[in-house]
Amino acid sequence: MAKAVDPVCKMEVDEQKAASHSEHQGHLYFFCSKSCKTKFDHDPDRYLPRDRTPAA
């Protein structure tokens, strides 16, 4: 059971049971709700760390 952290609300999410997911710059993000996904999709850089290196 893989765990991820929802980048919007910081809730721990089981990747297999996540409400939704999005891909951004080659990285897959998982969300606890469709609302968090919508917020992320609208402005992903707002929710990502500034020092994050994009995936190759």
N, CA, C and O atoms as CSV, one atom per row, in Angstrom:
chain,resi,resn,atom,element,x,y,z
A,1,MET,N,N,0.845,-1.177,0.000
A,1,MET,CA,C,0.000,0.000,0.000
A,1,MET,C,C,0.890,1.240,0.000
A,1,MET,O,O,1.488,1.583,1.020
A,2,ALA,N,N,0.975,1.911,-1.151
A,2,ALA,CA,C,1.804,3.103,-1.294
A,2,ALA,C,C,1.056,4.326,-0.781
A,2,ALA,O,O,-0.139,4.492,-1.026
A,3,LYS,N,N,1.771,5.161,-0.077
A,3,LYS,CA,C,1.184,6.391,0.461
A,3,LYS,C,C,1.757,7.589,-0.265
A,3,LYS,O,O,2.908,7.576,-0.703
A,4,ALA,N,N,0.948,8.620,-0.389
A,4,ALA,CA,C,1.362,9.892,-0.976
A,4,ALA,C,C,0.759,10.995,-0.111
A,4,ALA,O,O,-0.152,10.756,0.681
A,5,VAL,N,N,1.283,12.201,-0.277
A,5,VAL,CA,C,0.736,13.348,0.438
A,5,VAL,C,C,0.063,14.270,-0.575
A,5,VAL,O,O,0.680,14.702,-1.548
A,6,ASP,N,N,-1.197,14.558,-0.331
A,6,ASP,CA,C,-1.951,15.478,-1.176
A,6,ASP,C,C,-1.234,16.835,-1.108
A,6,ASP,O,O,-1.105,17.399,-0.021
A,7,PRO,N,N,-0.765,17.373,-2.249
A,7,PRO,CA,C,0.001,18.620,-2.216
A,7,PRO,C,C,-0.827,19.847,-1.828
A,7,PRO,O,O,-0.261,20.880,-1.471
A,8,VAL,N,N,-2.140,19.748,-1.892
A,8,VAL,CA,C,-2.998,20.894,-1.565
A,8,VAL,C,C,-3.282,20.960,-0.066
A,8,VAL,O,O,-3.021,21.982,0.568
A,9,CYS,N,N,-3.815,19.879,0.502
A,9,CYS,CA,C,-4.219,19.902,1.917
A,9,CYS,C,C,-3.247,19.174,2.837
A,9,CYS,O,O,-3.403,19.198,4.058
A,10,LYS,N,N,-2.243,18.525,2.247
A,10,LYS,CA,C,-1.194,17.803,2.989
A,10,LYS,C,C,-1.685,16.545,3.684
A,10,LYS,O,O,-0.992,16.011,4.549
A,11,MET,N,N,-2.864,16.061,3.323
A,11,MET,CA,C,-3.402,14.829,3.896
A,11,MET,C,C,-2.686,13.618,3.293
A,11,MET,O,O,-2.370,13.613,2.103
A,12,GLU,N,N,-2.432,12.606,4.100
A,12,GLU,CA,C,-1.841,11.369,3.590
A,12,GLU,C,C,-2.913,10.585,2.838
A,12,GLU,O,O,-4.030,10.410,3.323
A,13,VAL,N,N,-2.551,10.117,1.647
A,13,VAL,CA,C,-3.509,9.447,0.767
A,13,VAL,C,C,-2.934,8.104,0.320
A,13,VAL,O,O,-1.761,8.020,-0.042
A,14,ASP,N,N,-3.752,7.064,0.346
A,14,ASP,CA,C,-3.385,5.773,-0.213
A,14,ASP,C,C,-3.501,5.905,-1.729
A,14,ASP,O,O,-4.587,6.188,-2.234
A,15,GLU,N,N,-2.414,5.707,-2.463
A,15,GLU,CA,C,-2.418,5.891,-3.912
A,15,GLU,C,C,-3.478,5.029,-4.605
A,15,GLU,O,O,-4.042,5.455,-5.613
A,16,GLN,N,N,-3.757,3.848,-4.097
A,16,GLN,CA,C,-4.739,2.955,-4.705
A,16,GLN,C,C,-6.183,3.401,-4.456
A,16,GLN,O,O,-7.086,3.030,-5.205
A,17,LYS,N,N,-6.397,4.198,-3.400
A,17,LYS,CA,C,-7.752,4.622,-3.040
A,17,LYS,C,C,-7.955,6.128,-3.200
A,17,LYS,O,O,-8.995,6.653,-2.802
A,18,ALA,N,N,-6.987,6.823,-3.771
A,18,ALA,CA,C,-7.073,8.278,-3.928
A,18,ALA,C,C,-8.311,8.663,-4.740
A,18,ALA,O,O,-8.718,7.949,-5.656
A,19,ALA,N,N,-8.893,9.793,-4.388
A,19,ALA,CA,C,-10.081,10.276,-5.110
A,19,ALA,C,C,-9.737,10.645,-6.544
A,19,ALA,O,O,-10.574,10.539,-7.441
A,20,SER,N,N,-8.492,11.081,-6.755
A,20,SER,CA,C,-8.071,11.488,-8.082
A,20,SER,C,C,-6.561,11.654,-8.117
A,20,SER,O,O,-5.894,11.580,-7.086
A,21,HIS,N,N,-6.028,11.879,-9.315
A,21,HIS,CA,C,-4.598,12.151,-9.462
A,21,HIS,C,C,-4.367,13.019,-10.691
A,21,HIS,O,O,-5.213,13.100,-11.581
A,22,SER,N,N,-3.203,13.667,-10.723
A,22,SER,CA,C,-2.803,14.506,-11.854
A,22,SER,C,C,-1.319,14.315,-12.099
A,22,SER,O,O,-0.555,14.001,-11.186
A,23,GLU,N,N,-0.929,14.507,-13.341
A,23,GLU,CA,C,0.488,14.491,-13.683
A,23,GLU,C,C,0.918,15.925,-13.974
A,23,GLU,O,O,0.226,16.665,-14.674
A,24,HIS,N,N,2.071,16.304,-13.426
A,24,HIS,CA,C,2.620,17.644,-13.652
A,24,HIS,C,C,4.128,17.522,-13.752
A,24,HIS,O,O,4.774,17.010,-12.839
A,25,GLN,N,N,4.686,17.984,-14.843
A,25,GLN,CA,C,6.127,17.946,-15.093
A,25,GLN,C,C,6.706,16.548,-14.845
A,25,GLN,O,O,7.765,16.402,-14.235
A,26,GLY,N,N,5.999,15.534,-15.323
A,26,GLY,CA,C,6.484,14.171,-15.230
A,26,GLY,C,C,6.332,13.511,-13.875
A,26,GLY,O,O,6.843,12.410,-13.673
A,27,HIS,N,N,5.654,14.141,-12.955
A,27,HIS,CA,C,5.465,13.581,-11.616
A,27,HIS,C,C,3.974,13.385,-11.377
A,27,HIS,O,O,3.170,14.240,-11.750
A,28,LEU,N,N,3.598,12.272,-10.762
A,28,LEU,CA,C,2.201,11.960,-10.482
A,28,LEU,C,C,1.857,12.395,-9.059
A,28,LEU,O,O,2.573,12.067,-8.113
A,29,TYR,N,N,0.756,13.137,-8.913
A,29,TYR,CA,C,0.288,13.617,-7.618
A,29,TYR,C,C,-1.079,13.020,-7.339
A,29,TYR,O,O,-1.905,12.890,-8.242
A,30,PHE,N,N,-1.314,12.656,-6.079
A,30,PHE,CA,C,-2.559,12.025,-5.657
A,30,PHE,C,C,-3.306,12.954,-4.715
A,30,PHE,O,O,-2.697,13.711,-3.958
A,31,PHE,N,N,-4.661,12.887,-4.769
A,31,PHE,CA,C,-5.497,13.814,-4.018
A,31,PHE,C,C,-6.550,13.093,-3.196
A,31,PHE,O,O,-7.044,12.031,-3.574
A,32,CYS,N,N,-6.883,13.700,-2.055
A,32,CYS,CA,C,-7.905,13.137,-1.168
A,32,CYS,C,C,-9.299,13.416,-1.697
A,32,CYS,O,O,-10.247,12.707,-1.359
A,33,SER,N,N,-9.432,14.456,-2.535
A,33,SER,CA,C,-10.753,14.830,-3.062
A,33,SER,C,C,-10.614,15.466,-4.440
A,33,SER,O,O,-9.535,15.914,-4.828
A,34,LYS,N,N,-11.710,15.495,-5.162
A,34,LYS,CA,C,-11.704,16.149,-6.481
A,34,LYS,C,C,-11.504,17.652,-6.335
A,34,LYS,O,O,-10.983,18.302,-7.241
A,35,SER,N,N,-11.915,18.202,-5.205
A,35,SER,CA,C,-11.728,19.629,-4.950
A,35,SER,C,C,-10.239,19.972,-4.885
A,35,SER,O,O,-9.804,20.972,-5.457
A,36,CYS,N,N,-9.467,19.151,-4.194
A,36,CYS,CA,C,-8.022,19.388,-4.114
A,36,CYS,C,C,-7.386,19.253,-5.498
A,36,CYS,O,O,-6.500,20.032,-5.849
A,37,LYS,N,N,-7.825,18.284,-6.274
A,37,LYS,CA,C,-7.297,18.116,-7.630
A,37,LYS,C,C,-7.590,19.344,-8.480
A,37,LYS,O,O,-6.718,19.814,-9.212
A,38,THR,N,N,-8.807,19.865,-8.390
A,38,THR,CA,C,-9.189,21.044,-9.168
A,38,THR,C,C,-8.310,22.243,-8.802
A,38,THR,O,O,-7.846,22.965,-9.684
A,39,LYS,N,N,-8.085,22.451,-7.515
A,39,LYS,CA,C,-7.227,23.551,-7.069
A,39,LYS,C,C,-5.815,23.380,-7.611
A,39,LYS,O,O,-5.215,24.332,-8.110
A,40,PHE,N,N,-5.291,22.170,-7.512
A,40,PHE,CA,C,-3.941,21.894,-8.003
A,40,PHE,C,C,-3.852,22.111,-9.508
A,40,PHE,O,O,-2.924,22.767,-9.981
A,41,ASP,N,N,-4.788,21.578,-10.257
A,41,ASP,CA,C,-4.773,21.696,-11.717
A,41,ASP,C,C,-4.840,23.151,-12.171
A,41,ASP,O,O,-4.274,23.505,-13.205
A,42,HIS,N,N,-5.522,23.988,-11.413
A,42,HIS,CA,C,-5.647,25.400,-11.757
A,42,HIS,C,C,-4.320,26.145,-11.595
A,42,HIS,O,O,-4.019,27.037,-12.387
A,43,ASP,N,N,-3.517,25.790,-10.573
A,43,ASP,CA,C,-2.262,26.490,-10.300
A,43,ASP,C,C,-1.287,25.562,-9.567
A,43,ASP,O,O,-1.043,25.751,-8.375
A,44,PRO,N,N,-0.726,24.560,-10.260
A,44,PRO,CA,C,0.117,23.564,-9.595
A,44,PRO,C,C,1.324,24.148,-8.861
A,44,PRO,O,O,1.683,23.676,-7.782
A,45,ASP,N,N,1.948,25.167,-9.437
A,45,ASP,CA,C,3.152,25.729,-8.818
A,45,ASP,C,C,2.884,26.354,-7.450
A,45,ASP,O,O,3.801,26.485,-6.639
A,46,ARG,N,N,1.656,26.734,-7.195
A,46,ARG,CA,C,1.290,27.282,-5.889
A,46,ARG,C,C,1.450,26.235,-4.778
A,46,ARG,O,O,1.737,26.575,-3.630
A,47,TYR,N,N,1.262,24.969,-5.132
A,47,TYR,CA,C,1.244,23.900,-4.130
A,47,TYR,C,C,2.527,23.074,-4.075
A,47,TYR,O,O,2.645,22.172,-3.246
A,48,LEU,N,N,3.477,23.367,-4.939
A,48,LEU,CA,C,4.725,22.601,-4.964
A,48,LEU,C,C,5.849,23.395,-4.307
A,48,LEU,O,O,5.869,24.624,-4.379
A,49,PRO,N,N,6.786,22.693,-3.666
A,49,PRO,CA,C,7.923,23.390,-3.061
A,49,PRO,C,C,8.707,24.154,-4.127
A,49,PRO,O,O,8.847,23.684,-5.257
A,50,ARG,N,N,9.205,25.305,-3.774
A,50,ARG,CA,C,9.948,26.148,-4.720
A,50,ARG,C,C,11.239,25.510,-5.178
A,50,ARG,O,O,11.683,25.761,-6.298
A,51,ASP,N,N,11.857,24.685,-4.335
A,51,ASP,CA,C,13.157,24.093,-4.661
A,51,ASP,C,C,13.031,22.725,-5.333
A,51,ASP,O,O,14.032,22.038,-5.531
A,52,ARG,N,N,11.811,22.330,-5.682
A,52,ARG,CA,C,11.609,21.018,-6.296
A,52,ARG,C,C,12.207,21.000,-7.707
A,52,ARG,O,O,11.913,21.878,-8.518
A,53,THR,N,N,13.026,20.024,-7.990
A,53,THR,CA,C,13.619,19.862,-9.306
A,53,THR,C,C,12.657,19.077,-10.181
A,53,THR,O,O,12.191,18.012,-9.777
A,54,PRO,N,N,12.347,19.587,-11.388
A,54,PRO,CA,C,11.430,18.840,-12.267
A,54,PRO,C,C,11.980,17.461,-12.610
A,54,PRO,O,O,13.192,17.280,-12.727
A,55,ALA,N,N,11.087,16.493,-12.771
A,55,ALA,CA,C,11.498,15.137,-13.126
A,55,ALA,C,C,12.086,15.120,-14.536
A,55,ALA,O,O,11.669,15.885,-15.407
A,56,ALA,N,N,13.053,14.242,-14.742
A,56,ALA,CA,C,13.694,14.131,-16.067
A,56,ALA,C,C,12.811,13.381,-17.016
A,56,ALA,O,O,13.177,13.186,-18.176
